[in-house]
Amino acid sequence: MMVMRRLYRLAGSASPFVIIGGLFYAGFFIKPEPKGDAVTRPAFERSDRLYGTAVQPDGKIWLVGNNGKILDSTDAAHTWQYATDPVRVALQDVAVWDDRRAIAVGDDGVALITDDGGKSWKPVDTPKSKIANKLMRVKTEPDGHAIAVGEGGVIVMSSDYGQHWVAVRPEEDEAWNDVDLRDGHGWIVGERGRILLSSDNGRSWREVTSPLKSSLMSVSFKDQTDGVAVGLNGVILASHDGGQTWRQKPFQSPDQAEAGGSTRTPDGSTTLYERGRTEHLLCVVWDGKRWIAAGTKGVIAVGDADGDHWRGTRLTPDDRHWYTAIVPYRGRYLLSGSRFVSFPMNGLKSVAVSDKAGEHA
């Protein structure tokens, strides 16, 4: 009987140590197994800023944006997949050479290239500026040529599908905001309305006279002769001689038209009273039949084939998003910025309040 009592007392005094030991064992040696389905990260998130869009010849769509985000779609923007993103800085633009090779550029002078259709992306070195290192835009030619531009007056060129880059112009304390390339010719626009031309595939650049001093944000040519540049305060310029000379074209945003118009100053801005209703145009493209520009507060500018006459509209009457890229794609426009949207080209003729754009964000 005494022996049994001693055993009970011994067991009682040892039980805390047994419990503690069991907890330690469970913590170190037993691996919990999650139950249920894993939560899939959505392609589009509220914090997204999707600055650049490009389409491969085979139809694959690329999107790049904040925090190094890279998305691709192979089914006309219905579903999206995340690509490996080796950086966490904002990617400002993306361009393609063919179905396998593409490049993305962004903050801190980052340049990423892929040669396997986007299965992997690798950083490559680019010349750095002592002033600023954000690469704003990049354009490519099918022969492996590419030009990227950005802050600090940076203009860099590659001739080997983005493997190596060289600076082609001294840096300066101003930004170049966009570049376009076509058949050995090039055009660059930037701050204070500045415009550069190249006729030797981007190896050298010369400045031409601009009719204004407000910043130009985007430039596009449909051939070697006819082009359009757009910028802050709703400015639209057109050239019909390869960019040698430019003329400003009248344009009223939908809000200005409803308010009865405005009076523009020589630099393209409006009077102080009207300036609060002025929107900026951030991107422009030729869709094969007409010019389309987009910008802040959801404003879309639609120009005729000559780029001489423009009207303002929106994807939907209540759209107040901003867009930095617009790409024609199989009868639709792909717009990216504060959201991504795929919108039918013929939907810009007249949009009712109840109409909905094919929004994906």
C-alpha positions in Angstrom: 0.0 0.0 0.0 2.8 2.4 0.9 4.5 1.5 -2.4 1.4 2.4 -4.3 1.0 5.8 -2.5 4.7 6.6 -3.3 4.1 5.8 -7.0 1.0 8.0 -7.1 2.9 10.9 -5.5 5.9 10.4 -7.9 3.6 10.3 -10.9 1.8 13.5 -9.8 5.0 15.4 -9.2 6.4 14.3 -12.6 3.3 15.1 -14.7 4.2 18.8 -15.3 7.6 17.8 -16.7 5.9 15.2 -18.9 3.5 17.8 -20.3 6.3 20.3 -20.9 8.4 17.6 -22.6 5.5 16.7 -24.8 5.0 20.3 -25.9 8.7 20.6 -26.8 8.5 17.4 -28.8 5.4 18.6 -30.7 7.0 22.0 -31.4 10.2 20.6 -32.8 9.3 17.3 -34.4 5.6 17.4 -35.4 5.0 19.4 -38.6 1.5 20.8 -39.0 -0.3 20.0 -42.2 -2.6 22.7 -43.6 -6.1 21.6 -44.3 -8.3 22.9 -47.1 -7.5 24.8 -50.3 -4.6 27.3 -50.4 -5.6 30.9 -51.1 -4.6 31.9 -54.6 -3.1 35.4 -55.0 -5.4 37.5 -57.2 -3.9 38.8 -60.4 -5.1 42.3 -59.8 -5.0 44.0 -56.3 -6.2 47.3 -55.0 -2.7 48.7 -54.7 -1.8 47.9 -58.3 -0.2 50.5 -60.5 0.2 49.0 -63.9 2.3 51.3 -66.0 3.3 49.4 -69.1 1.6 47.0 -71.6 2.9 45.1 -74.6 1.7 42.3 -76.9 3.8 39.6 -78.5 3.3 38.7 -82.2 1.6 35.5 -81.0 -0.9 37.5 -78.9 0.5 37.0 -75.4 -0.1 40.2 -73.4 2.4 41.5 -70.8 1.7 43.9 -68.0 4.2 45.5 -65.6 3.9 47.7 -62.6 4.6 48.6 -59.0 6.8 46.3 -56.8 8.3 44.5 -59.8 4.9 43.0 -60.8 4.9 41.1 -64.1 1.7 39.5 -65.5 1.0 37.7 -68.7 -2.1 36.4 -70.5 -2.4 34.0 -73.3 -6.2 34.0 -73.7 -6.9 37.6 -74.7 -6.8 39.0 -71.1 -9.4 36.6 -69.6 -6.9 35.0 -67.2 -3.5 36.1 -65.9 -0.4 34.4 -64.6 2.4 35.8 -62.4 5.9 35.8 -63.9 9.0 35.4 -61.8 9.7 39.0 -60.6 13.4 39.3 -59.5 13.1 42.9 -58.4 10.8 44.9 -56.1 11.0 48.3 -57.6 8.3 49.7 -59.9 8.5 48.6 -63.6 7.5 51.5 -65.8 7.3 49.9 -69.3 7.6 46.7 -71.2 8.4 46.0 -74.9 8.9 42.9 -77.0 11.1 41.8 -79.9 9.4 38.6 -80.8 7.5 35.7 -79.1 10.5 34.8 -76.9 12.4 38.0 -76.2 11.1 41.0 -74.2 12.4 43.7 -71.9 11.0 45.6 -68.9 12.5 48.8 -67.5 11.8 50.8 -64.4 13.0 52.6 -61.3 16.7 52.6 -60.2 17.7 52.1 -63.8 16.4 48.5 -63.7 16.2 46.5 -67.0 15.0 42.9 -67.1 15.1 40.7 -70.2 13.7 37.3 -71.1 14.6 35.0 -73.9 12.3 32.1 -73.1 8.9 33.7 -73.5 8.8 35.1 -69.9 9.5 31.8 -68.0 12.4 33.6 -66.5 13.6 37.3 -66.3 17.1 38.4 -65.5 18.5 41.8 -64.7 21.1 43.4 -67.0 23.3 46.4 -66.4 22.5 49.8 -67.9 24.5 53.0 -67.7 23.6 54.9 -64.5 23.0 58.7 -64.2 24.4 60.7 -61.2 21.2 62.7 -61.2 18.3 60.2 -61.4 17.9 56.6 -62.6 14.2 56.0 -63.4 13.8 54.5 -66.9 10.4 55.7 -68.1 9.9 54.0 -71.5 11.5 51.5 -73.8 10.9 50.7 -77.5 12.2 47.8 -79.6 12.9 46.9 -83.3 12.6 43.4 -84.6 16.4 43.2 -85.3 17.3 43.3 -81.6 17.6 47.1 -81.4 16.2 49.0 -78.4 16.1 52.5 -77.0 15.2 53.3 -73.3 14.8 56.9 -71.9 14.2 58.3 -68.5 15.1 60.8 -65.8 18.4 62.6 -65.6 18.4 63.0 -69.4 19.2 59.3 -69.8 19.0 57.8 -73.4 20.5 54.3 -73.6 20.7 51.9 -76.6 21.1 48.2 -77.1 21.7 46.3 -80.3 21.8 42.7 -79.0 18.3 42.1 -77.5 19.0 44.0 -74.3 22.1 42.1 -73.3 24.4 45.2 -73.3 23.5 48.9 -73.2 25.4 52.1 -73.9 24.6 55.8 -73.3 24.1 57.8 -76.5 23.8 61.3 -75.0 25.2 63.1 -72.0 23.0 63.2 -68.9 21.2 66.4 -67.9 18.8 67.5 -65.2 15.6 66.9 -67.2 13.6 63.9 -68.0 12.8 62.2 -71.3 9.4 60.7 -71.0 8.9 58.6 -74.1 10.6 57.3 -77.3 9.3 55.8 -80.6 11.3 53.9 -83.2 10.4 53.1 -86.8 12.6 51.8 -89.6 15.8 53.4 -88.4 14.2 56.7 -87.3 13.5 57.8 -83.8 11.6 60.4 -81.8 11.9 61.4 -78.1 9.8 63.8 -76.1 10.3 65.2 -72.6 10.1 68.0 -70.1 9.5 71.6 -71.2 8.2 70.4 -74.5 11.5 69.2 -75.8 11.7 67.0 -78.9 14.6 65.0 -80.2 15.0 63.3 -83.6 17.3 60.5 -84.9 17.8 59.3 -88.5 20.6 56.8 -87.7 18.7 54.2 -85.6 19.2 56.1 -82.4 22.9 56.5 -82.4 22.7 60.3 -82.4 20.0 62.8 -81.6 19.3 66.4 -82.5 16.8 68.8 -81.0 14.1 70.5 -83.0 12.0 73.6 -82.1 8.9 72.9 -80.1 5.8 75.1 -80.1 5.3 75.0 -76.3 7.1 74.7 -73.0 4.9 72.3 -71.1 6.0 68.7 -70.7 5.3 66.1 -73.4 4.6 62.7 -72.1 4.2 60.4 -75.1 5.0 60.3 -78.8 4.0 57.9 -81.6 4.5 57.8 -85.4 2.3 55.7 -87.8 5.0 55.9 -90.5 8.2 57.9 -91.1 6.2 61.1 -91.8 3.1 61.4 -89.6 3.2 61.5 -85.8 1.5 62.8 -82.7 2.9 63.9 -79.3 0.7 64.5 -76.2 1.4 65.9 -72.8 0.3 67.9 -69.7 -2.7 70.2 -69.8 -4.3 68.2 -72.6 -1.7 69.3 -75.2 -1.7 67.6 -78.6 0.9 68.2 -81.3 1.0 66.8 -84.8 3.8 66.5 -87.3 3.5 65.7 -91.0 7.2 66.0 -91.9 8.9 63.3 -89.8 9.0 65.4 -86.7 10.9 68.4 -88.2 8.0 70.7 -87.3 5.0 70.4 -85.0 1.7 72.2 -84.7 -0.6 72.3 -81.7 -4.1 70.9 -82.3 -7.3 72.1 -80.5 -8.7 69.7 -77.9 -11.3 69.9 -75.2 -11.8 67.3 -72.5 -15.3 66.1 -71.9 -15.5 68.3 -68.7 -14.3 71.4 -70.6 -16.8 70.8 -73.4 -19.6 70.6 -70.8 -18.4 73.8 -69.2 -18.4 75.7 -72.4 -14.7 75.5 -73.3 -11.6 77.4 -72.1 -9.0 79.8 -73.2 -5.5 78.4 -73.7 -2.3 80.2 -73.0 0.7 79.8 -75.4 2.2 77.0 -73.4 -0.9 74.9 -73.8 -2.3 75.4 -70.3 -5.6 77.1 -69.6 -6.3 80.3 -67.6 -5.9 80.0 -63.9 -9.7 79.8 -63.5 -10.1 77.0 -66.0 -7.0 75.1 -65.2 -8.6 73.0 -62.5 -10.7 71.3 -65.2 -7.7 70.4 -67.4 -6.6 66.8 -67.7 -3.2 65.5 -68.7 -2.6 63.2 -71.7 -0.1 60.5 -70.9 0.0 58.1 -73.8 -0.9 58.0 -77.5 -1.1 55.4 -80.2 -2.1 54.9 -83.8 -4.7 52.0 -84.1 -4.6 51.6 -87.8 -7.5 53.9 -88.5 -7.3 56.8 -86.0 -5.3 58.2 -83.2 -6.1 57.4 -79.5 -4.7 59.2 -76.5 -5.4 58.6 -72.8 -4.5 60.2 -69.5 -5.8 61.4 -66.2 -9.4 61.5 -64.9 -10.4 58.9 -67.4 -10.1 61.2 -70.4 -9.7 59.7 -73.9 -8.8 61.8 -76.9 -9.9 60.5 -80.3 -8.1 61.9 -83.3 -8.8 61.6 -87.1 -6.3 59.9 -89.4 -4.3 63.1 -89.9 -4.2 63.9 -86.2 -5.6 67.3 -86.9 -9.1 67.0 -85.3 -9.7 65.6 -81.9 -12.7 65.0 -79.6 -12.8 64.1 -75.9 -14.7 61.1 -74.4 -14.4 58.5 -71.7 -14.7 54.7 -71.6 -17.7 55.2 -69.3 -19.2 58.6 -68.2 -18.1 58.0 -64.6 -14.6 56.8 -65.3 -12.0 58.9 -63.4 -9.0 56.4 -63.6 -5.7 57.4 -65.1 -3.9 55.5 -67.9 -0.2 55.5 -68.9 -0.4 52.9 -71.7 -2.8 52.1 -74.5 -2.3 49.2 -77.0 -4.6 48.2 -79.9 -5.4 44.5 -79.7 -7.7 42.4 -81.8 -10.5 45.0 -82.1 -10.0 46.2 -78.5 -7.9 48.7 -76.6 -5.8 47.5 -73.7 -5.3 50.3 -71.2 -3.2 50.2 -68.0 -2.6 52.6 -65.2 -4.5 52.8 -62.0 -6.4 49.8 -63.4 -6.2 47.5 -66.4 -9.1 47.4 -68.8 -9.9 45.8 -72.1 -12.4 47.9 -74.1 -13.9 47.5 -77.6 -12.7 49.9 -80.1 -16.1 50.7 -81.4 -17.3 51.4 -77.8 -15.8 54.9 -77.9 -18.4 56.2 -80.4 -21.1 56.7 -77.7 -21.1 55.3 -74.2 -24.2 55.2 -72.0 -24.0 55.5 -68.3 -25.1 51.9 -67.9 -22.4 50.5 -70.2 -19.5 48.7 -68.5 -15.9 48.5 -69.8 -14.3 45.0 -69.7 -12.6 45.9 -66.4 -10.1 43.5 -64.8 -9.1 45.5 -61.8 
